[in-house]
Amino acid sequence: MTLQFSLESRNAEIVETPCVVVGVFDERMLSTAAQRIDAAAGGAITRLLESNDLSGKPGTTQPLFGLVGVKAARVLVVGLGDAKKFDAARYAKANVDTTRALKGLPIDSAVSYLAELDVPGKDLAWKLRTAALASDAQAYKYTTTFKPREKSSRPELHALAFAAPAGSDASVLEQATAIAKGVRFARELGNLPPNICTPAYLAGEAHQLAKDHPGVICEVLEEEAMYKLGMGALLGVAQGSANKPRLIVLEWKGGGADEKPYALVGKGVTFDTGGISIKPSAGMEEMKFDMCGAAGVLGAFLTAVELRLKLNLVCVVPAVENMPGSNAQRPSDVVTTMSGQTVEVLNTDAEGRLILCDALTYVQKYNPQTIIDVATLTGACVVALGKHASGLMTQDDSLADELLAAGQATLDRAWRLPLWDDYQSQLETGYADIANIGGKYAGAITAGCFLARFTEGFRWAHLDIAGSAWDEGRKGSATGRPVPLLVQYLLDRAQ
C-alpha cells in the first residue's frame, strides 16, 4: 500500500503528532518551521547547532525528543546543505532522507514542513507532489517472496502530512497517490523472480488490472494468434523457452470516440539469458529486470486509469522469455517480421528490438497519434548515460521536447541521442533487409535506428531505460522509472 498523504496548515510547534520534520541549512541557517520550533523550545536547536551536535549538511538527519514547548513527541531535523545551492534535486533528496529516517522510528505518522522551503522555479503543487512521490518511493519495501513474519507490535510509518497554507488544493496529493501506485506496481513486477513473473503472469496481471478498473479492455494474444499475424521476430525470440509468449493489449477510452489514442509499447522479456549468444554468468540474475519496460508502461497505464485521464490510451506489451533451448533461435537465422521486412539475427542477445518491432507494427492498427516504446534495450546506453538518465531517441523534435520537459518536471530525466540516417548503414547485411545489430559503435543509437524502420509515418519516440530501470547489486531494486515521466507526458496531453 502507498503512504497516505494529507495537508496540515497548523504551525509546527503546535501540531500534536509523533514527529514533525523541519530543515536546517549549512551555516546554522534554520528554515521557517525550524525557527518556530527553536523559539518554542527556548533555542534548543540553535544550541545543538552551536555545539556541533546537530548539522545542516545534506543527507544528515537527527531526531530530537521531548522538546519543552513543542507538542510533537519528536522533531526530526533534516540537513539541507548550502542554501544557495538548494534546488529541485536537493529538495527531492531531502524528502528521501526524511522518509528513510522516519522508517527507523517507532511511529505510524508524521508531519513534514519541508514543502514550506523555497525551491527556485517550483510552486507548492510541484513541491507537494515531489515530496509525496519521493517519500513513497523510499517507503516501498519488497516482501513478496520472503517467509511471512508475525506482525510486529512496533508502529510503522503509513501516513505523512505536508505543511501547506489553509485552503490549499489537496487534489495534487490524489494525483501523487495515483502516480505512486503506478510506480509501486511497476517496481513490484520488476522485482518479482522470473519463475513467478513469466509472460503468462504478466498477462494475468493485465487481466486483473482490467477487472479492477471499469472501462479498461484487455486482450491477450497467444502463440497461434501471433503466428497468424506473421510475428516472426517476436516468435523467434520466444521459441527456445518452455514459457510461451503473450502479446498483452490494454485499452482505455477516456477521450472522444473520434480521438486517436496515445500508444505505449513496453519490452517484456521476463528473463534474458541472451539465448544462444549467452550472457556471462556474472550478473545474469539481474536479467529478471529485462521486463522493466513492460512494467513501466503498465504502471503508467494504471496511473492514467486511476486518474481517469480524458484521453484514449492503448498499451501493448510483447512478453517473452529468451532461453537457449534445443529449439532456440540461432545467430544467422533470418526471420520475417509482421511488417514483412526480414531480419538477420546476428546476435540472439539483441532480442528486445525483435519483439518490439512486431509490437510496434501491431499497435499501428489503432492509428495512434503518438507511439512511445520503452525498453531496457542496450548496455551501450548505460555506458553513454550511466544510471541517471534514460536515453531518448526520436526524429520528431516537438515530441522530444515534450518528453524531455516531462522528465525534467518529475526529475525522471531523459537525454536525447541522435537518430540520424547516417547510422542506418550499420544495419546493412547481405542476407536480409536488415540486421539486428549494427556493430560495436553507437549500439544504443543503431538499436533505435532499427526500431525506426518499423514506425515510419508515425510520431514515435524510443526510451532506452537500461540504466535507469533498476539499481545494481544483490539488494538492487527496480526503480519504477519511467512511470513518472510517462504519466507527466500524458497529464500534459490530457490538459
C-alpha positions in Angstrom: 0.0 0.0 0.0 1.1 3.5 -0.8 1.6 6.0 2.0 -1.5 8.0 3.0 -1.0 11.7 2.3 -2.7 14.8 3.7 -2.2 18.5 4.3 -1.5 20.3 7.5 -2.0 24.1 8.0 -1.1 24.5 11.7 2.3 25.7 12.8 5.0 23.2 13.6 5.2 23.9 17.3 1.5 23.3 18.0 0.9 20.1 15.9 0.2 17.0 18.0 1.9 14.2 16.1 4.5 11.5 16.7 7.0 13.6 14.7 7.4 16.9 12.9 10.1 17.3 10.2 11.9 20.6 9.8 15.0 21.6 7.8 18.3 23.3 8.6 20.8 24.6 6.1 24.5 24.9 6.4 25.9 28.0 8.3 23.3 27.2 11.0 20.5 28.7 8.9 17.1 27.5 10.1 14.1 27.1 7.9 10.9 29.0 8.9 9.4 25.9 10.6 12.7 25.2 12.4 12.8 28.8 13.7 9.3 28.4 15.2 10.3 25.1 16.8 13.5 26.6 18.1 11.7 29.6 19.6 9.1 27.5 21.2 11.8 25.2 22.7 13.9 28.1 24.1 16.6 27.9 21.4 17.2 24.1 21.7 18.0 23.7 18.0 20.4 26.7 18.0 22.3 25.4 21.0 22.7 21.9 19.4 24.0 23.6 16.2 26.4 25.7 18.1 27.8 22.7 20.0 28.1 20.8 16.7 25.7 18.1 18.0 23.5 18.9 15.0 24.4 19.5 11.4 22.9 21.2 8.4 24.9 19.1 6.0 22.9 17.3 3.2 22.0 13.7 4.0 22.1 14.2 7.8 19.0 13.6 9.9 18.7 13.9 13.7 15.6 13.1 15.8 15.1 15.3 18.9 12.9 14.0 21.7 10.7 15.8 24.2 11.4 19.4 23.4 9.7 21.6 26.0 7.2 23.9 24.4 6.7 21.7 21.4 3.6 19.5 21.2 5.1 16.9 18.9 6.7 13.9 20.6 9.7 14.2 18.3 11.3 16.7 15.9 13.3 15.3 13.0 15.9 17.8 11.8 17.0 17.3 8.2 20.2 18.7 6.8 19.6 20.7 3.6 23.2 21.8 2.7 24.1 25.1 1.2 21.0 27.4 0.9 22.4 29.0 -2.3 22.6 25.6 -4.0 19.3 24.3 -2.8 17.3 23.2 -5.9 14.7 20.7 -7.1 17.0 17.7 -7.0 18.2 18.6 -3.4 14.6 19.1 -2.4 13.6 15.6 -3.6 16.7 14.1 -1.9 15.8 15.8 1.4 12.4 14.1 1.3 14.0 10.8 0.6 16.4 11.3 3.6 13.4 12.2 5.7 11.4 9.1 4.9 14.5 6.9 5.4 14.8 8.4 8.9 11.1 8.2 9.7 11.1 4.5 8.8 13.6 3.9 11.6 11.4 5.5 14.2 8.6 3.7 16.1 5.9 5.9 14.6 2.9 5.5 12.3 2.6 9.1 11.1 4.5 12.4 10.8 4.1 15.9 9.6 6.7 17.4 7.3 7.3 21.1 6.9 9.8 20.8 4.0 7.2 21.9 1.5 7.5 25.4 3.0 11.0 25.6 1.7 11.7 27.8 -1.3 12.6 25.7 -4.4 13.6 28.0 -7.3 11.1 27.9 -10.1 8.8 25.4 -8.4 5.3 26.1 -6.9 3.6 24.5 -4.0 1.8 21.9 -6.1 5.2 20.7 -7.5 6.7 20.6 -4.0 3.8 18.6 -2.6 3.7 16.1 -5.4 7.5 15.7 -5.5 7.6 15.2 -1.7 4.9 12.6 -1.8 6.5 10.6 -4.6 10.0 10.8 -3.1 8.6 9.7 0.2 6.6 6.8 -1.1 9.5 5.6 -3.2 11.6 5.4 -0.1 8.9 3.8 1.9 8.4 0.9 -0.6 9.8 -2.4 0.5 9.7 -5.7 -1.4 8.5 -8.6 0.7 6.6 -10.9 -1.6 8.9 -13.8 -1.7 10.1 -13.6 2.0 8.8 -16.0 4.6 5.7 -14.4 6.2 6.6 -12.9 9.6 4.4 -12.2 12.6 3.1 -8.7 12.6 5.2 -6.5 14.8 3.7 -4.5 17.6 6.1 -1.7 16.7 4.4 1.1 14.8 5.3 1.5 11.2 5.0 4.6 9.1 1.9 4.7 6.9 0.7 8.3 6.9 2.5 11.5 6.1 1.1 15.1 6.2 2.7 18.1 4.4 2.5 21.6 5.6 0.6 24.0 3.4 -1.5 27.1 3.8 -5.1 26.7 4.9 -7.3 26.2 1.8 -4.6 24.7 -0.4 -5.8 22.3 -3.1 -5.3 18.8 -1.9 -6.0 17.2 -5.3 -2.3 17.2 -6.1 -1.9 14.6 -3.4 -4.6 12.5 -5.0 -2.6 12.7 -8.2 0.6 11.8 -6.4 -1.1 8.8 -4.8 -2.1 7.5 -8.3 1.4 8.0 -9.6 2.9 6.3 -6.6 0.5 3.4 -7.1 1.7 3.0 -10.7 5.4 3.3 -9.7 4.9 0.6 -7.0 3.1 -1.6 -9.5 6.0 -1.3 -11.9 8.6 -1.9 -9.2 6.8 -5.0 -7.8 6.6 -6.6 -11.3 10.3 -5.8 -11.9 11.4 -7.2 -8.5 9.5 -10.5 -8.8 11.7 -13.5 -9.6 11.4 -14.9 -13.2 10.0 -18.2 -12.1 7.0 -16.2 -10.9 6.8 -13.3 -13.3 6.5 -15.2 -16.6 4.8 -14.0 -19.8 1.6 -15.7 -18.6 1.9 -14.0 -15.2 2.2 -10.6 -16.8 -0.9 -11.4 -18.9 -2.7 -12.3 -15.7 -1.8 -9.0 -14.1 -3.1 -7.2 -17.1 -6.4 -9.1 -16.9 -6.7 -8.2 -13.2 -6.0 -4.6 -13.9 -8.9 -4.5 -16.4 -11.1 -6.4 -13.9 -10.4 -3.9 -11.2 -11.0 -0.8 -13.3 -14.3 -0.4 -15.2 -13.8 0.9 -18.7 -10.5 -0.9 -19.3 -10.4 -3.5 -22.1 -7.8 -6.3 -22.0 -6.9 -8.7 -24.8 -4.1 -11.2 -24.7 -2.8 -12.9 -27.9 -1.2 -16.3 -27.6 1.2 -18.1 -29.9 -1.2 -19.2 -32.5 -2.7 -15.8 -33.0 0.7 -14.2 -33.3 1.7 -16.8 -35.8 -1.3 -15.9 -38.0 -0.4 -12.3 -37.8 3.1 -13.1 -39.1 5.1 -12.0 -35.9 8.1 -14.0 -36.9 10.6 -11.8 -35.0 8.7 -12.0 -31.7 8.1 -15.7 -32.0 11.7 -16.3 -33.0 12.9 -14.9 -29.6 10.4 -17.0 -27.7 10.9 -20.3 -29.5 13.6 -21.6 -27.2 11.6 -21.3 -24.0 9.0 -23.6 -22.4 7.2 -20.5 -21.2 5.1 -19.4 -24.2 4.9 -15.8 -25.3 2.0 -13.4 -24.9 1.1 -10.2 -26.5 -0.8 -8.1 -24.0 -3.1 -5.3 -25.1 -4.9 -2.8 -22.8 -7.2 0.0 -23.9 -8.5 3.0 -22.0 -11.1 5.2 -23.8 -11.2 8.3 -21.7 -11.3 10.7 -24.7 -13.7 11.3 -27.5 -14.8 8.4 -29.8 -13.0 10.0 -32.8 -9.8 10.9 -30.9 -6.7 9.0 -31.9 -5.1 7.2 -29.0 -1.7 7.6 -27.5 0.2 4.3 -27.6 2.7 2.9 -25.1 4.7 -0.2 -26.0 6.9 -1.9 -23.4 9.6 -4.6 -23.8 8.6 -7.6 -21.7 11.5 -10.1 -21.7 10.7 -11.7 -18.3 14.2 -13.3 -18.3 17.0 -12.8 -20.7 19.8 -15.4 -20.9 20.9 -13.9 -24.2 19.8 -17.1 -25.9 22.4 -19.0 -27.9 24.6 -15.8 -27.7 24.5 -16.4 -24.0 25.4 -13.8 -21.5 28.3 -14.1 -19.0 27.1 -15.8 -15.7 28.2 -12.9 -13.5 25.3 -10.6 -13.1 22.9 -12.6 -15.1 20.5 -12.7 -12.2 19.7 -9.0 -13.0 18.2 -10.1 -16.3 14.9 -10.6 -14.5 14.7 -6.8 -14.8 14.6 -7.0 -18.6 10.9 -6.7 -18.5 11.0 -3.3 -16.8 9.9 -1.6 -20.0 6.7 -3.6 -19.8 6.4 -2.9 -16.1 6.9 0.8 -16.8 4.2 1.1 -19.4 1.8 -1.0 -17.4 2.4 1.2 -14.3 1.8 4.4 -16.4 -1.4 2.9 -17.8 -2.6 2.0 -14.3 -2.0 5.6 -13.2 -3.7 7.0 -16.2 -6.8 4.9 -15.5 -6.7 5.7 -11.7 -6.7 9.4 -12.7 -9.4 8.7 -15.3 -7.4 10.9 -17.8 -9.5 12.3 -20.6 -7.6 10.8 -23.4 -7.6 7.5 -25.3 -4.7 5.2 -24.5 -3.5 1.8 -25.7 -0.8 -0.2 -24.1 0.9 -3.1 -25.8 3.4 -5.5 -24.1 5.2 -8.2 -26.0 6.1 -10.7 -23.3 8.6 -13.5 -23.9 11.4 -15.4 -22.2 14.8 -15.6 -24.1 16.3 -19.1 -23.4 19.0 -21.3 -25.1 16.7 -24.3 -25.6 17.0 -27.0 -28.2 14.6 -25.1 -30.4 16.2 -21.7 -29.7 16.9 -19.1 -32.4 20.4 -19.2 -33.9 22.8 -16.5 -34.9 22.4 -16.1 -38.7 18.7 -17.1 -38.6 16.5 -14.9 -40.8 13.0 -14.1 -39.6 10.1 -12.3 -41.2 8.5 -9.6 -39.2 4.8 -8.6 -39.1 5.7 -5.7 -41.3 7.1 -8.0 -44.0 10.6 -6.9 -43.5 13.2 -9.6 -43.0 15.8 -9.6 -40.3 19.1 -11.5 -40.0 19.6 -12.3 -36.3 23.4 -11.8 -35.9 23.1 -11.9 -32.1 20.3 -13.5 -30.2 21.0 -11.3 -27.2 19.8 -8.3 -29.2 16.3 -9.7 -28.8 14.4 -6.7 -27.4 14.2 -4.9 -30.7 12.9 -8.1 -32.3 9.9 -8.4 -30.0 9.4 -4.6 -30.1 9.4 -4.3 -33.9 6.4 -6.7 -34.2 4.6 -5.0 -31.3 5.2 -1.6 -32.9 3.7 -2.9 -36.2 0.7 -4.3 -34.3 -0.1 -1.1 -32.4 -0.4 0.8 -35.7 -3.8 -0.9 -36.2 -5.1 1.6 -33.6 -3.9 4.5 -35.8 -2.3 6.2 -32.8 -1.4 9.9 -32.8 1.9 9.1 -30.9 3.8 5.9 -30.1 6.3 5.7 -27.3 8.2 2.5 -26.7 10.1 1.8 -23.5 12.8 -0.9 -23.2 15.8 -2.0 -21.2 17.4 -2.2 -24.6 21.1 -1.7 -24.7 24.2 -1.8 -22.4 25.5 0.8 -24.7 23.0 3.3 -23.3 24.2 2.6 -19.8 27.8 3.2 -20.9 26.7 6.5 -22.5 24.4 7.9 -19.8 25.0 5.9 -16.7 22.2 5.2 -14.2 20.8 8.8 -14.0 19.2 9.5 -17.4 17.1 7.4 -19.8 18.1 7.5 -23.4 15.6 9.3 -25.7 15.5 8.8 -29.5 13.0 10.3 -31.9 13.0 12.0 -35.3 10.3 14.4 -34.1 11.7 17.4 -32.4 8.4 18.5 -30.8 7.9 15.1 -29.2 11.4 15.1 -27.9 10.8 18.5 -26.3 7.6 17.2 -24.7 9.2 14.1 -23.2 12.3 15.9 -22.0 10.1 18.5 -20.3 8.1 15.8 -18.6 11.2 14.2 -17.4 12.6 17.5 -16.1 9.3 18.3 -14.3 9.3 14.9 -12.5 13.1 14.6 -12.0 12.7 11.3 -14.1 15.1 12.7 -16.6 16.0 11.6 -20.1 18.7 12.8 -22.6 18.3 12.8 -26.3 20.6 10.9 -28.5 20.8 11.4 -32.3 18.8 9.2 -34.7 20.3 10.3 -37.9 20.1 8.3 -41.1 23.9 8.2 -41.1 23.8 5.3 -38.7 21.3 3.2 -40.7 24.1 1.8 -42.9 25.5 -0.1 -39.9 22.4 -2.3 -40.0 23.0 -3.5 -43.6 23.5 -7.2 -44.3 23.8 -9.4 -47.3 21.1 -11.9 -46.3 18.1 -9.8 -45.2 16.5 -6.4 -45.3 18.1 -5.5 -42.0 20.5 -7.0 -39.4 19.5 -6.9 -35.7 22.8 -5.4 -34.6 24.9 -2.6 -36.0 28.4 -3.4 -34.8 30.4 -2.2 -31.8 29.9 1.5 -32.2 26.8 3.6 -31.2 24.9 0.5 -30.1 22.1 2.4 -28.4 21.6 4.5 -31.5 21.6 1.7 -34.0 19.1 -0.1 -31.9 16.9 3.0 -32.1 17.5 3.1 -35.9 16.4 -0.5 -36.1 13.1 0.4 -34.4 12.6 3.5 -36.6 12.3 1.3 -39.6 9.1 -0.1 -38.1 7.5 3.2 -37.2 7.7 5.2 -40.5 4.8 7.6 -40.9 4.0 7.7 -37.2 5.0 10.2 -34.5 7.2 7.9 -32.4 9.8 8.0 -29.7 12.0 5.4 -28.0 13.1 5.4 -24.4 16.1 3.2 -23.5 15.9 2.6 -19.7 18.6 0.0 -19.4 20.5 2.3 -17.0 17.6 3.8 -15.1 15.2 0.9 -14.6 16.9 -0.7 -11.6 19.7 -0.3 -9.1 22.5 -2.7 -9.4 23.8 -5.1 -6.7 22.4 -8.0 -4.7 19.9 -5.7 -3.0 19.3 -3.7 -6.1 15.6 -2.9 -6.7 13.5 -1.9 -9.7 13.1 1.9 -9.7 9.7 2.2 -11.4 11.1 4.6 -14.0 9.9 5.9 -16.4 6.4 5.9 -14.9 6.6 9.5 -13.6 7.9 10.8 -16.9 5.2 8.9 -18.9 2.4 10.0 -16.6 3.5 13.6 -16.7 3.6 13.4 -20.5 0.0 12.1 -20.5 -1.1 14.6 -18.0 0.2 17.4 -20.2 -1.7 16.0 -23.2 -4.9 15.5 -21.2 -4.8 19.1 -20.0 
